[in-house]
Amino acid sequence: MGNVIKIAEDVSAVVDLVEIDGRVSWVPAGATGYEPYNTYLIESDEALLVVDPGMPAHWKSVHAAISDQLRGRRLVVFNTRSELECIANLGRLLDSFDTVQTVTSCPLNPFDLVHRREPGRMHPPSAYVGFRETLADFGFPHLHSFRPVIKMLGTSWLYDARGKVLFSTDCFGGDYLSGPDDALVRDTLKGAPPPERLRAAMLAKFDWLEQADMPIMRKLWDGFFDDLDIHVLAPTHGRIQSGADVVGTVLASYRSALLEPEDAGLVNVS
Amino acid sequence: MIKPHFALGAAPADERLPREFAPQTFWLSGCSRQPVGEEILHSHSSFYMVCGSSKTAIIDTGSSRDWVDIQRQLREALNGRTLDYIIPSHPEMPHMGNLEPLLELFPKAKVLGDIRNYHLYFPDMDDRFEMRHPGDILDLGNRKIEFIEAIIHDLPNSLWVYDHKEQVLFSCDAYCYTHEHEPGQCAMLAEELPDEPTVADTSFVTSRALAWTQVVDSEPFCKALDELLEARPIKFIAPTHGGVITDVRRMTTLFQEGMRQIRER
């Protein structure tokens, strides 16, 4: 059973570890250790919001944490993208709880993506929130949906302006645990992964980045991150990063490794 | 005020599907309905069945949304045979959303492809997944299909498939186009539609489905497509987000121009 840890005010992470064994496409070759898988729960007085219900290997922990924290409130599920490590548990969740409000900024309707084994439970239609809009209609006016700077599929990032948490889905997950007892949240830069690891982890998923127009990417990156105060970086997989200084340094490392690789000495310039 | 999701669910099933567009080569599909401006557009979630003398295979699985009609289409295309292989081009829901019920419906079927991550998604079915790489051949009896590199893809763990016998390229997210069509037109080949797909059609869908095309030079990908067409005889292109294409050269030019226009915009 996974761990449930508080990462900000009214925000907790349900974390399960998977040993890295070369069978996961977004983990770069040569990586070792354990990869955390994170589902996030955000509380308000009236509702409990789940950011991506995750995948079957994670379901027991997610189900237990939701059951424990729901306490009669409305259950809302925000889906960041249509890959299975985010959405594979949605059918199970809809079969396990009543009146679940699904909401997304993705172009695919979540109800089009699931199989229900117990379709008797009734739920309201899926809702759509545009980029730069909030989830105020669901009891979370401090949650903002954003178009990601880096994405592969129809994807959104979610930003909690109260806890200053960026839920970055498949971005910024390149920090793995050496052993199963390592800290699930990084709050110090000691032992932080080097830039080449961060670059390899991102390119394993976003292979197009190597060929991208870097001036455009840097403009997009700076336009987004210069405006946002981030104290917690919360990816779907990979270690959570906490603390304004840690997050700032880690993001600067990612920027350098991805968007200025020659300056960082990570690619050969002929 | 809560806004309902704009995707309006499944379009009515088209009874002309499955369509045998080449001998023992079937197009199966369902369409979603989505408003674009004042109009409601259909958008394909196509997948394909290839039947050899000894084995059968499907490439992609269709959308979960269309599962009820997909079962009918599978029965008709299989015509009493069983399904031996399921080949999801990549692990994204519109391409493999029916994998779990398919594995239950066909308990001896194997899943072939770049199967990284599948043990996380289907932990109880790990023994039914077999890794395949570009260049690997699958023998279906009197025909062979080949796993090839997905020149244009979203997820890096994508593979295309080439059918040597009927010369079909199964191109998953490439060569996608959407096209306004009414019920009854969902099963039309690209070249049978009253108005053929345009550069704008392919450009629109590609820029949305493959967002990286907005920030990456398309020329190397256009060149790779030309090289593929020179290296292999291709009579049909079978994409996921569109119908079957028979004028391969013309549609390739259209698709390439659509990619170029994304960055120009």
Chai-1 contact restraints between the chains, C-beta under 6 A:
chainA,res_idxA,chainB,res_idxB,connection_type,confidence,min_distance_angstrom,max_distance_angstrom,comment,restraint_id
A,R23,B,R116,contact,1.0,0.0,6.0,A-B,restraint_1
A,R23,B,H119,contact,1.0,0.0,6.0,A-B,restraint_2
A,V24,B,N117,contact,1.0,0.0,6.0,A-B,restraint_3
A,S25,B,R116,contact,1.0,0.0,6.0,A-B,restraint_4
A,S25,B,N117,contact,1.0,0.0,6.0,A-B,restraint_5
A,S25,B,N157,contact,1.0,0.0,6.0,A-B,restraint_6
A,M55,B,L120,contact,1.0,0.0,6.0,A-B,restraint_7
A,M55,B,Y121,contact,1.0,0.0,6.0,A-B,restraint_8
A,P56,B,P123,contact,1.0,0.0,6.0,A-B,restraint_9
A,A57,B,L120,contact,1.0,0.0,6.0,A-B,restraint_10
A,A57,B,P123,contact,1.0,0.0,6.0,A-B,restraint_11
A,S82,B,M93,contact,1.0,0.0,6.0,A-B,restraint_12
A,L84,B,P91,contact,1.0,0.0,6.0,A-B,restraint_13
A,L84,B,Y121,contact,1.0,0.0,6.0,A-B,restraint_14
A,A88,B,Y121,contact,1.0,0.0,6.0,A-B,restraint_15
A,N109,B,H5,contact,1.0,0.0,6.0,A-B,restraint_16
A,N109,B,A7,contact,1.0,0.0,6.0,A-B,restraint_17
A,D112,B,R65,contact,1.0,0.0,6.0,A-B,restraint_18
A,L113,B,S64,contact,1.0,0.0,6.0,A-B,restraint_19
A,L113,B,M93,contact,1.0,0.0,6.0,A-B,restraint_20
A,L113,B,G97,contact,1.0,0.0,6.0,A-B,restraint_21
A,V114,B,S64,contact,1.0,0.0,6.0,A-B,restraint_22
A,H115,B,S64,contact,1.0,0.0,6.0,A-B,restraint_23
A,H115,B,P101,contact,1.0,0.0,6.0,A-B,restraint_24
A,P125,B,P4,contact,1.0,0.0,6.0,A-B,restraint_25
A,S126,B,H5,contact,1.0,0.0,6.0,A-B,restraint_26
A,A127,B,I2,contact,1.0,0.0,6.0,A-B,restraint_27
A,Y128,B,K3,contact,1.0,0.0,6.0,A-B,restraint_28
A,Y128,B,H5,contact,1.0,0.0,6.0,A-B,restraint_29
A,Y128,B,F6,contact,1.0,0.0,6.0,A-B,restraint_30
A,D137,B,I2,contact,1.0,0.0,6.0,A-B,restraint_31
A,K151,B,A211,contact,1.0,0.0,6.0,A-B,restraint_32
A,M152,B,D154,contact,1.0,0.0,6.0,A-B,restraint_33
A,L153,B,D154,contact,1.0,0.0,6.0,A-B,restraint_34
A,D207,B,P156,contact,1.0,0.0,6.0,A-B,restraint_35
A,W208,B,W212,contact,1.0,0.0,6.0,A-B,restraint_36
A,W208,B,V216,contact,1.0,0.0,6.0,A-B,restraint_37
A,Q211,B,V216,contact,1.0,0.0,6.0,A-B,restraint_38
A,A212,B,V215,contact,1.0,0.0,6.0,A-B,restraint_39
A,A212,B,V216,contact,1.0,0.0,6.0,A-B,restraint_40
A,D213,B,V215,contact,1.0,0.0,6.0,A-B,restraint_41
A,I216,B,V215,contact,1.0,0.0,6.0,A-B,restraint_42
